[in-house]
């Protein structure tokens, strides 16, 4: 069976990726507990700041970018920005984790990338427009 150059390159890339993944899995401790602690802290922070319609979506098997996505709404741009800033401060203080944040300038939609958990905080109109839940939730999934 003759193989094309593209097939050989693809096979080599897959083998290298598999070796790297196996080595990383052996070297790294189980990430389940830290990710769960991070998710709990995110949900507690949003709840204490009066976040509305907070849902958590498990991304395992759907995406490699994170383990969970959390979506919440704030009543105004000011509340959205405040919730995002407080969440970032809490994660830094309690877990020593620095999160990247985008969208704080306008306050319509703030994205907070915490590594294992990605948080989207919207104004209600903006959340309704983008409907991220519909993109990521399976029809039978329930919100947290």
C-alpha positions as CSV (number, residue, x, y, z in Angstrom):
1,X,0.0,0.0,0.0
2,X,1.5,3.3,-1.1
3,X,1.4,6.2,1.3
4,X,1.3,9.8,0.3
5,X,3.7,12.3,1.8
6,X,0.7,14.0,3.6
7,X,-0.3,10.7,5.2
8,X,3.2,10.1,6.6
9,X,3.4,13.6,8.0
10,X,0.0,13.3,9.6
11,X,0.9,9.9,11.1
12,X,4.2,11.3,12.5
13,X,2.3,14.3,14.1
14,X,-0.3,12.0,15.7
15,X,2.5,9.8,17.1
16,X,4.3,12.8,18.6
17,X,1.1,14.2,20.0
18,X,0.3,10.9,21.6
19,X,3.7,10.5,23.2
20,X,3.5,14.1,24.5
21,X,0.0,13.5,26.0
22,X,1.1,10.2,27.6
23,X,4.2,11.9,29.2
24,X,2.1,14.8,30.4
25,X,-0.4,12.5,31.9
26,X,2.2,10.7,33.9
27,X,4.0,13.8,35.0
28,X,1.0,15.9,36.0
29,X,-1.1,15.1,39.1
30,X,-4.8,14.5,38.6
31,X,-6.5,17.7,37.7
32,X,-10.0,16.8,38.8
33,X,-9.9,18.2,42.3
34,X,-8.3,21.6,41.4
35,X,-10.7,22.1,38.5
36,X,-13.6,21.2,40.7
37,X,-12.4,23.6,43.4
38,X,-12.0,26.3,40.8
39,X,-15.5,25.7,39.4
40,X,-16.9,25.9,42.9
41,X,-15.2,29.1,43.7
42,X,-16.4,30.7,40.4
43,X,-20.0,29.6,41.1
44,X,-19.8,30.9,44.7
45,X,-18.4,34.2,43.6
46,X,-21.1,34.8,40.9
47,X,-23.8,33.8,43.4
48,X,-22.5,36.2,46.1
49,X,-22.4,39.0,43.5
50,X,-26.0,38.4,42.5
51,X,-25.2,36.9,39.1
52,X,-28.4,35.9,37.3
53,X,-29.2,32.7,35.3
54,X,-25.8,31.2,36.2
55,X,-25.2,27.9,34.3
56,X,-22.2,25.6,34.2
57,X,-21.5,23.5,31.1
58,X,-19.2,20.5,31.2
59,X,-16.9,20.7,28.2
60,X,-15.3,17.2,28.6
61,X,-15.5,15.5,25.2
62,X,-16.8,18.7,23.5
63,X,-13.7,20.9,23.6
64,X,-10.0,20.9,24.6
65,X,-10.0,24.5,25.7
66,X,-11.3,24.0,29.2
67,X,-13.2,21.5,31.5
68,X,-16.1,23.8,32.2
69,X,-17.8,26.9,30.8
70,X,-19.8,29.1,33.1
71,X,-22.3,31.6,31.7
72,X,-24.0,34.3,33.8
73,X,-25.8,37.6,33.4
74,X,-25.5,40.9,35.2
75,X,-28.3,43.5,35.2
76,X,-26.1,46.3,33.9
77,X,-22.6,47.0,32.4
78,X,-21.4,48.2,35.8
79,X,-22.5,45.0,37.5
80,X,-21.0,42.8,34.7
81,X,-17.6,44.5,35.1
82,X,-17.8,44.4,38.9
83,X,-18.6,40.7,39.0
84,X,-15.7,40.0,36.6
85,X,-13.3,42.1,38.7
86,X,-14.4,40.5,42.0
87,X,-14.1,37.0,40.5
88,X,-10.6,37.7,39.3
89,X,-9.6,39.1,42.7
90,X,-11.1,36.1,44.6
91,X,-9.3,33.6,42.3
92,X,-6.0,35.4,42.8
93,X,-6.4,35.6,46.6
94,X,-7.7,32.1,47.2
95,X,-6.0,30.0,44.5
96,X,-3.1,32.3,43.4
97,X,-4.5,32.0,39.9
98,X,-4.2,34.9,37.5
99,X,-7.0,35.0,34.9
100,X,-7.0,36.7,31.5
101,X,-10.0,39.0,31.0
102,X,-11.4,40.5,27.8
103,X,-14.3,42.9,27.3
104,X,-14.1,44.8,30.6
105,X,-13.9,48.1,28.8
106,X,-17.5,48.0,27.5
107,X,-19.1,45.8,30.1
108,X,-21.5,44.1,27.6
109,X,-19.7,40.7,27.6
110,X,-16.7,39.9,29.8
111,X,-14.7,36.8,29.1
112,X,-12.6,35.4,31.9
113,X,-10.2,32.6,31.0
114,X,-9.2,30.8,34.2
115,X,-7.6,27.9,32.4
116,X,-9.8,24.9,33.4
117,X,-12.9,27.1,33.6
118,X,-13.9,29.8,31.1
119,X,-16.5,32.3,32.4
120,X,-18.7,34.5,30.3
121,X,-20.6,37.3,32.0
122,X,-23.2,39.2,29.9
123,X,-25.7,41.9,30.0
124,X,-29.1,40.1,29.4
125,X,-29.6,41.5,25.9
126,X,-26.1,40.5,24.7
127,X,-26.5,37.0,26.2
128,X,-29.8,36.6,24.4
129,X,-28.2,37.7,21.1
130,X,-25.3,35.3,21.2
131,X,-27.0,32.4,22.9
132,X,-23.9,30.5,23.9
133,X,-25.9,28.0,25.9
134,X,-27.6,26.7,22.7
135,X,-24.2,26.2,21.0
136,X,-22.7,24.2,23.9
137,X,-25.5,22.4,25.7
138,X,-26.8,19.1,24.5
139,X,-30.6,18.9,24.2
140,X,-30.9,16.8,27.4
141,X,-28.4,18.8,29.5
142,X,-29.5,20.8,32.5
143,X,-28.0,23.9,33.8
144,X,-26.2,24.0,37.2
